[in-house]
Amino acid sequence: MGRLLALDVGRKRTGLAATDPLKIIPTGLGYIATSKVVEWLQEYLQKESVDALVIGEPKQADNTPSESAKYIEPLIRRIRSKLPNLEIVRYDERYTSVLAQKAILESGVTKMKRREKGLVDEVSAVIILRDFMESKAGKDYICPK
């Protein structure tokens, strides 16, 4: 039984989150430079079993792709070329950054820690993964390529 991984992809940074092996609890794994995602995934997959990679799909309120969507497609192509057996699932990430900022503020994180730009990316990845898991409760996690 493998974990689920989630990515909140940005132009510069990508937030990371994963579940436990039983797929019960999503946890933040930090953030990395978006240019390093494929290498990070290759290393992670050598240590951990992963059933699917959930990638946030940025959309506008009217359901059209947002401006940042153009950074995600090339990354997905690179992931698929280097890791063809990794199941990739796109999941709507609307408003996750706003929710992440609110959660960070309400959690009592220090002002210095809140200035860390990648923290919002990490928390957003956790929210994407949590929402994906809730949407699939009782269903099969794996989606067709």
Secondary structure, 3 states (H helix, E strand, C coil): CCEEEEEEECCCEEEEEEECCCCCCEEEEEEEEHHHHHHHHHHHHHHCCEEEEEEEECECCCCCECCCHHHHHHHHHHHHHHCCCCCEEEEECCCHHHHHHHHHHHCCCCHHHHCCHHHHHHHHHHHHHHHHHHHCCCCCCCCCC
